[in-house]
Every structure is written in structure tokens, then in C-alpha cells.
Amino acid sequence: MRNLAVDVLKIILAFFVVFLHMHLLRDFYPSLSYVLVNGLFRIGVPVFLIITGYYFYHVDDINKLKKWLIRIFLLYSIWSIIYIPFWKEGKVFINILFGYHHLWYLIGTFFAGIILFLLKNKSPQFLILTILFLFGCGYMIQMLGNLHYFNGELDVALNLFPSYRNFLFVCFPFLGIGFLIKKLNIDVKQKPSLLLVTGSVALVVLEAFFNYKVIGLDKKESIDLLISLLIACPILFLYCKSIPVKTDSKILASISTAIYLVHPLIMEWIFNLHLPSFEFVIFIAVLLIVSLILVLINRRIKYLL
């Protein structure tokens, strides 16, 4: 049986990623848009990784690892091929190695899973320190880039997404957090209150506001790594995991995956039509319909989702 609350959470998180890529409300309420796009909506991918890491605990031998890796690699390969028409010239190598646009999450999970498998028998203390160190490295690289602390080619390199948003600095830390939650039975021992969840999520929004108003980061440049995500994302997952509502259907989980994978295609199509009105509503409706169709197709053609 599946946890229905976690599957519903996946749908919400998938839309967080969609709204993030849309830069929701940027043209109407730029300040609000910033704290949403570079704050609240950044919860999406880390929680997805925590969920994946939680179930990765059961990947406890080399044969299970091979099966897990093959599934992710096929998923990544299929969708990379689908998005080839959108690749920019001169970025073929980067798109293959680090993933085009949102597909970085898949290839990042692939390599992070290999590292986590190799380290899975290390002590929890070692894993926690490794997680904090790697996340800290990614955070520092990102901030040095966004603050444009250096000049010239070094500044350009630091501001490339793969410099900090990759398997080592993002995927491994949150995958590891999910793994530790399962390994240490934290989900059994700890059941966060809704108040704690609300407070931790508020920290994410406050950190984004701090980056925007106090540090004065350029509102046109995105922020992927927030320190508060290390607190809010595990708490949010634990809260939903503790809700005792079960289901034997995985359709919601499949729809969330479809939304994540296909939404840039739908965005490119709908928003380039320059519809006079109801553009947002039409986009969401088409996205849901296409996602459901993909779920149905996936029942016959495996590894599409």
C-alpha cells in the first residue's frame, strides 16, 4: 500500500516546479514572485529527492542497484531525446552530461545514487557530515556566483548551473537525508506537527526575502540552494509520511512524474501561441490532460514515466 498523503504532496511539488519555471507573478508582483520562485517553490526538487532516498534504503545489493540505475538511465535517455530540438548550439556536451533544463534532476539522481550506495554502510555521523559539507560547498559556489564576487571567466563559471546544481551538491545531500530518515527510523520516531511544518516552510520564504531585500541579490538570477531547505524539506516529508491514509493506486505519483517531465514542452507550445486570454488556465488544463495521457501510455510502454 502507498501513502496517499505523500502522493498528493508529489502533485503539489510538481506544480511548484512548474510555477517556478513559469516565474509565476513576475510581471505583476515582482517581490512576491521572487520569494515564491526563489523560496517556496524551491522546496519541490529537494523533497522529491528525499522521497527517492527514503525508498533507496531498500536498494541493498548490486542487482537491485543495477535495476534502479537502468530505470533512471532509460527515463533520462528517453526524455533527453524528446528535448533534443530545444538544445542550444554549443551546449550538447553539457546537456548530455548534466541534463537539459529540468532533466538535471534525473542524471543527478543517477550519479548520487551510485555514491550513496557506496557509502550506505558508513556511520550516520559520517553521512550527516558529508551531506552538510557537500551542500555547504554548493551553497558557497552559488552565492559567490550570485554576488559576482569574482570577475571574468571565473564569475561566468561560478554562475553556470552545473557548477553547483548537480549530483554532488544537491542530489546527494537530499537523497542522503531521505536514506537516513529510513535507516534511523526517524519517520517512526518523529511525527512533526502542522505548526512545525508551517514554521519551517516560513523559514524558506524568509530566507528568500532576506536574499532579496537584505543581501540584495539580483532578482533576475535564480537561487537553487537555501540553507532552510535542509530543515523544511525533511519536516514536510515526515509530516506527510505520518498521515495514515493509504492507497493501492500509484496514479497520482505517475501523474506528478508526468507533470514534471512534460511541462516545459507544454509551456513552449501554449505560451508561444500568445492566446488573448485564459492562457494560464488553458496551460494547466492541457498539462493535466497530456500528463494523464502519458500515464495511460506508460502502462503499455514502460520507462516513459
Steps between C-alpha positions, in 0.01 A plus 500: 500500500615853420479807718232720342620817673849460352352445153285813535811685617676391180225660290534826693878493467479432127291815462752688714761414237263605221426836666871548563580458132213733411638768733150531638376858559830654387333761279235598756654462847880473458583494872242231576612308193859501621426349842278239336729408210824521699346391827183296543509325162862390558363244745389283207814324376662444844186328633484284186860400572425427865212273398726321251775465761254360754408212271860464380568340839356179356758502219733287710683282247672547165218339299241736646735791431538395136123480459456841667770662285369348176152638567629852566743491206228387258264768628773761462597379152143493367419852618839637395425382147155662515656833597787495246322757275525750788874462556706811431801484271827453684333340803469141378767367738353685800147382416612138472715496813298726729156481343291744300300748710295303756653165403806579714297347784499156335868476409587655835298235682674232291851597609397592855346155538831336410684706762236433765514126430877504552463692827183336634683294762687798641391634837209747514738759642729466197206530260362805680837678492546411132152629418559829681846546348388437141187712533710775656743487207214533253346784698829693509563454128147621425528806726844597367350482153185695582695767685745517207785495748749424223538641151549360153493131415494389864179695559347348187600150614354548848169612350460193282223284648707177486764664720277465806171343393622147444513144634764583761376822659122460470393146414729309735425713809122469474512140379716431806254673732219277374721193540585593859135561586429138407822354642454667839120448503453872549161481328386258772647695790418854387160630391526878446201721573336716236625803693860378465450439128355848454783657696771316306345591165475861620878488557548424130290802403682719753840392369391587146377839624834552678691420180284744307472795738804479729776338295359659186544210261406569139132412466565374146739230623359184654592350836481120521666435835355641821630399842144479633422222250707266718243558776170550319520218245557208743234636736246532218569145385477361855169678556341357185651157565335497844149551360344150515310502172587220258424417137584213269509724192815674377320721248563822697872425523509426127313821418746702708790347307327574170435862602865545590634345181263646240420850629777687309365359173147618581630839614690546174191413299225687689687819582630537145142505374457841669141430594299816576355373828485205741852400396591375848179297539540346155862411576409322826210316335712381207784403734268283710342337195836423337636369832205265537547379141867431575400296805269289284768456231752402767286200588592357161837664437713470812768747610311798358427608859 
